[in-house]
Amino acid sequence: MDSVFDSLRGAFSPVKTPKIGWLRAVRESLGMTSGQLGKRLGVTHANVLLMEDREREGRITLGTLRKAADALGCDVHYFIVPRMSLARMVSDRAQRIAKTRINTVAHTMSLEGQPISKSALKHLLQNELSEIIKKPPRGFWER
C-alpha cells in the first residue's frame, strides 16, 4: 500500500478544492444551469444548489456526489492518503510502546538498586521493538 500512497501523495497534493466546490465549478465551467443539472438528476434546481452547498461544506454523501458527477460527465475518485508511510506509522507506534515498556523496567530496576547500563537499555529496546513489530500487542493503536 505504501507504494500506492507514495504515488498519490505526489500526484494530488497540489490540487486544491475550489472555494465554490467541485460540482458547481464543473457545472459553471460547462455553462450548465442548476436547473439543467437538476433535470439530468431528476431533482429541482433548489436541490442542486443544496447539493452543491453540502459538497462545499463537506457534508455530501459519496452516493450523491457520484450521481451528480455522473450527470456532469465526471467520475469521483475517493481515497485517503496517509501523511507518512504506513510502515513508518507502525514503526513509530512500536517505538513508543517499546520505550515505555523498557523505561518502566529500567526505572523499577533502578529503584531496586540494579540500574541498567545505556548499552544494555539500547539492546533491550531493540529486542522489544523487534518483538512488538513481529507480533503487535493487543490494543496496539489504543494508547
C-alpha positions as CSV (number, residue, x, y, z in Angstrom):
1,M,0.0,0.0,0.0
2,D,2.8,2.4,0.7
3,S,3.9,2.5,-2.9
4,V,0.3,3.3,-4.0
5,F,0.1,6.1,-1.4
6,D,3.5,7.5,-2.4
7,S,2.3,7.9,-6.0
8,L,-1.0,9.5,-4.8
9,R,0.9,11.9,-2.5
10,G,2.9,13.2,-5.4
11,A,0.1,13.4,-7.9
12,F,-2.7,15.0,-5.8
13,S,-1.0,17.1,-3.1
14,P,-1.1,20.4,-5.1
15,V,-4.8,20.0,-6.1
16,K,-7.0,22.4,-4.0
17,T,-10.7,22.2,-3.9
18,P,-12.3,25.3,-5.5
19,K,-14.0,27.6,-2.9
20,I,-17.3,27.0,-4.6
21,G,-16.9,23.2,-4.6
22,W,-16.2,20.8,-7.5
23,L,-19.8,20.3,-8.5
24,R,-20.5,24.0,-9.0
25,A,-17.1,24.7,-10.5
26,V,-17.6,22.0,-13.2
27,R,-21.3,22.9,-13.8
28,E,-20.4,26.5,-14.3
29,S,-17.4,25.7,-16.4
30,L,-19.7,23.7,-18.7
31,G,-22.1,26.6,-18.9
32,M,-24.8,24.4,-17.3
33,T,-27.5,26.0,-15.1
34,S,-28.6,24.4,-11.8
35,G,-32.0,23.7,-13.4
36,Q,-30.4,21.8,-16.3
37,L,-28.3,19.7,-13.9
38,G,-31.5,19.2,-11.9
39,K,-33.3,17.8,-14.9
40,R,-30.4,15.4,-15.5
41,L,-30.6,14.2,-11.9
42,G,-34.4,14.3,-11.7
43,V,-34.4,16.9,-8.9
44,T,-35.2,20.6,-8.6
45,H,-32.7,23.4,-9.2
46,A,-33.0,24.1,-5.4
47,N,-31.9,20.6,-4.6
48,V,-28.9,21.0,-6.9
49,L,-28.0,24.2,-5.0
50,L,-28.4,22.4,-1.7
51,M,-26.2,19.5,-3.1
52,E,-23.5,22.0,-4.1
53,D,-23.7,23.7,-0.7
54,R,-23.3,20.3,1.0
55,E,-20.4,19.3,-1.2
56,R,-18.6,22.6,-0.5
57,E,-19.2,22.2,3.3
58,G,-18.0,18.6,3.2
59,R,-21.4,17.2,4.2
60,I,-22.4,15.4,0.9
61,T,-22.7,11.7,0.8
62,L,-20.5,9.8,-1.6
63,G,-23.5,8.3,-3.4
64,T,-25.0,11.7,-4.0
65,L,-21.6,13.1,-5.2
66,R,-21.2,10.1,-7.6
67,K,-24.7,10.7,-9.1
68,A,-24.1,14.4,-9.6
69,A,-20.6,13.8,-11.0
70,D,-22.0,11.2,-13.4
71,A,-24.7,13.7,-14.5
72,L,-21.8,16.2,-15.2
73,G,-19.9,13.6,-17.2
74,C,-17.4,13.2,-14.4
75,D,-16.0,10.5,-12.1
76,V,-15.4,10.6,-8.4
77,H,-12.1,9.3,-7.2
78,Y,-12.3,8.7,-3.4
79,F,-9.3,7.7,-1.3
80,I,-7.4,8.7,1.8
81,V,-3.7,9.2,1.8
82,P,-1.7,8.8,5.0
83,R,0.6,11.7,5.8
84,M,3.5,9.3,6.2
85,S,4.2,5.7,5.1
86,L,2.2,3.0,6.8
87,A,5.4,1.3,7.7
88,R,6.7,4.5,9.4
89,M,3.4,4.8,11.3
90,V,3.7,1.2,12.6
91,S,7.4,1.7,13.4
92,D,6.8,5.0,15.3
93,R,4.0,3.5,17.3
94,A,6.0,0.3,18.1
95,Q,9.0,2.5,19.2
96,R,6.8,4.5,21.6
97,I,5.4,1.3,23.2
98,A,8.9,-0.3,23.4
99,K,10.3,2.8,25.0
100,T,7.5,3.0,27.6
101,R,7.9,-0.7,28.5
102,I,11.7,-0.5,28.7
103,N,11.7,2.8,30.7
104,T,9.3,1.2,33.2
105,V,11.5,-1.8,33.7
106,A,14.7,0.4,33.9
107,H,13.0,2.6,36.5
108,T,11.9,-0.3,38.6
109,M,15.4,-1.9,38.4
110,S,17.0,1.4,39.4
111,L,14.7,1.7,42.4
112,E,15.8,-1.8,43.4
113,G,19.4,-0.7,43.2
114,Q,20.1,-2.6,39.9
115,P,20.5,0.2,37.3
116,I,20.8,-0.9,33.7
117,S,23.6,0.5,31.5
118,K,22.8,2.6,28.5
119,S,24.2,-0.1,26.1
120,A,22.0,-2.7,27.8
121,L,19.0,-0.4,27.6
122,K,19.6,0.1,23.9
123,H,19.9,-3.6,23.4
124,L,16.7,-4.3,25.4
125,L,14.9,-1.6,23.4
126,Q,15.9,-3.1,20.0
127,N,14.7,-6.5,21.2
128,E,11.4,-5.2,22.5
129,L,10.9,-3.2,19.3
130,S,11.6,-6.3,17.2
131,E,9.1,-8.3,19.2
132,I,6.4,-5.7,19.0
133,I,6.7,-5.4,15.2
134,K,6.7,-9.2,14.8
135,K,3.6,-9.5,16.9
136,P,1.8,-6.3,17.8
137,P,0.2,-6.4,21.2
138,R,-3.5,-6.3,21.8
139,G,-4.5,-2.6,21.8
140,F,-1.5,-1.6,19.7
141,W,-3.4,1.5,18.4
142,E,-5.4,2.3,21.6
143,R,-2.8,4.1,23.6
